Amino acid sequence: MIGGGMHGWTGFGTLGWAEMLAGLLLNLALIVGVVLLVVWLVKRIAAPGRDETPYGRPQEILKMRYARGEITREQYQEMLSDLIGEGVCEMTGIGLGMGFFGLLLMVVFWVGLIALAAWLVKSLFPVDGGVRPQGEAGDSPRRILDQRYARGEITREQYQEMLSDLGG
């Protein structure tokens, strides 16, 4: 054994430091990829369909509550002013000695643990507090207001006033 060990003096294989650097870059790319995947998964779990329905945005929630008659016009205008005024409306050392497979197993373990924790949090604490808005999931504030007017829950004057308040 002329090199003092199985891989020569450097201990990093036949290519020496180049092999070590390539392995480090590969591990770093893997870690970055896994972190991005975890972030994407957590966002998908925390807010599924956020682009499909407006329930996650404060202004839209406020409009829905006003359209359903849960709050008065004064409350709507005051809360809208508060949200706009505060700017809330549009919120959001590597162990080289363990080798590639050891690192891979560690990353898989932590990704699984984080995904499990995110799923548990999502299951135990729903984004909407467990309360589903009345009507169908795709109802807009305007549609809810139209339905209330059609059912006779509000007068024509109230309808027109609320419609102008909602920007429609």
C-alpha positions in Angstrom: 0.0 0.0 0.0 2.0 2.8 -1.2 -0.3 5.8 -0.5 -0.8 5.1 3.1 -4.4 4.2 2.5 -7.0 2.9 0.1 -7.4 6.1 -1.8 -3.8 7.5 -1.7 -2.4 10.3 0.4 -5.4 12.7 -0.1 -8.1 10.3 1.0 -10.4 11.7 -1.8 -9.9 9.1 -4.5 -7.8 9.1 -7.7 -8.7 12.7 -8.7 -7.8 14.2 -5.3 -9.2 17.7 -4.6 -11.2 17.9 -7.8 -13.3 14.8 -6.8 -13.8 16.3 -3.4 -15.0 19.6 -4.9 -17.3 17.9 -7.3 -18.8 15.8 -4.5 -19.3 18.9 -2.4 -21.0 20.8 -5.2 -23.2 17.8 -5.9 -24.2 17.6 -2.2 -24.8 21.3 -2.1 -27.0 21.1 -5.2 -28.9 18.3 -3.7 -29.5 20.2 -0.4 -30.7 23.3 -2.3 -33.0 21.2 -4.4 -34.5 19.5 -1.4 -34.9 22.8 0.5 -36.7 24.3 -2.5 -38.9 21.2 -2.7 -39.8 21.4 1.0 -40.7 25.1 0.7 -42.9 24.4 -2.3 -44.6 21.5 -0.5 -45.2 23.5 2.7 -46.7 26.3 0.6 -49.0 23.9 -1.2 -50.0 22.2 2.1 -50.5 25.5 3.9 -52.6 27.2 1.2 -54.0 24.8 -1.3 -55.8 26.5 -4.2 -54.9 30.0 -2.9 -54.8 31.2 -6.5 -58.2 29.7 -7.2 -60.2 31.3 -4.4 -59.8 34.7 -2.8 -60.4 33.6 0.8 -56.8 34.0 1.9 -56.5 37.8 1.2 -57.7 40.2 3.9 -59.5 42.6 1.5 -61.4 39.7 -0.1 -62.4 38.2 3.2 -63.7 41.6 4.3 -65.7 42.0 1.1 -67.2 38.6 1.5 -68.3 39.4 5.1 -69.8 42.7 4.0 -71.6 41.0 1.1 -73.1 38.3 3.4 -74.3 41.0 5.9 -72.0 39.9 8.7 -70.7 43.5 9.2 -72.3 46.9 8.6 -71.2 49.5 6.1 -69.4 51.5 8.7 -67.5 48.4 10.0 -66.6 47.5 6.4 -65.2 51.0 5.6 -63.4 51.2 8.9 -61.8 47.8 8.6 -60.9 48.4 5.0 -59.2 51.7 6.0 -57.3 49.9 8.7 -56.1 47.2 6.4 -55.0 49.6 3.7 -53.4 52.0 6.2 -51.3 49.2 7.8 -50.3 47.8 4.4 -51.6 44.3 5.3 -53.6 43.8 2.2 -50.9 42.5 -0.1 -48.7 40.5 2.2 -45.8 36.0 2.8 -21.0 22.4 8.2 -21.7 19.4 5.8 -20.6 16.0 7.1 -18.3 14.9 4.3 -17.3 11.8 6.1 -20.7 10.1 5.9 -20.7 9.9 2.1 -23.4 10.6 -0.5 -25.9 7.9 0.6 -25.6 8.9 4.3 -26.3 12.5 3.4 -29.2 11.4 1.1 -30.7 9.3 4.0 -30.4 12.2 6.4 -32.0 14.6 3.9 -34.9 12.2 3.2 -35.4 11.8 7.0 -35.6 15.5 7.6 -37.8 16.3 4.6 -40.2 13.6 5.8 -40.2 14.9 9.3 -40.8 18.5 8.1 -43.5 17.4 5.7 -45.2 15.4 8.5 -45.1 18.4 10.8 -46.5 20.7 8.1 -49.3 18.3 7.4 -50.1 18.0 11.1 -50.2 21.8 11.6 -52.4 22.1 8.5 -54.8 19.4 9.8 -55.0 20.7 13.3 -55.2 24.5 12.5 -57.1 25.1 9.2 -56.3 28.3 7.4 -59.9 29.5 7.6 -60.3 28.5 11.2 -62.6 25.7 10.3 -65.4 28.0 9.2 -66.5 27.7 5.6 -68.1 30.7 4.0 -71.7 30.4 2.9 -72.4 29.6 -0.7 -70.1 27.7 -3.0 -66.4 27.9 -2.9 -66.2 30.0 -6.0 -68.7 32.6 -5.0 -67.5 36.2 -5.3 -68.7 39.1 -3.1 -70.8 40.4 -6.0 -72.5 37.0 -6.6 -73.3 36.7 -2.9 -74.7 40.3 -2.9 -76.8 39.5 -6.0 -78.2 36.4 -4.4 -79.1 38.2 -1.2 -80.9 40.9 -3.2 -82.7 38.2 -5.3 -83.8 36.4 -2.1 -85.2 39.7 -0.7 -82.7 39.9 2.2 -81.8 43.4 1.4 -83.6 46.3 -0.2 -82.8 47.9 -3.6 -81.2 50.9 -1.9 -79.0 48.6 0.3 -78.1 46.6 -2.7 -77.0 49.6 -4.8 -75.1 51.1 -1.8 -73.3 47.9 -1.0 -72.6 47.3 -4.7 -70.9 50.7 -5.0 -69.0 50.1 -1.8 -67.6 46.8 -3.2 -66.5 48.6 -6.4 -69.0 47.0 -8.7 
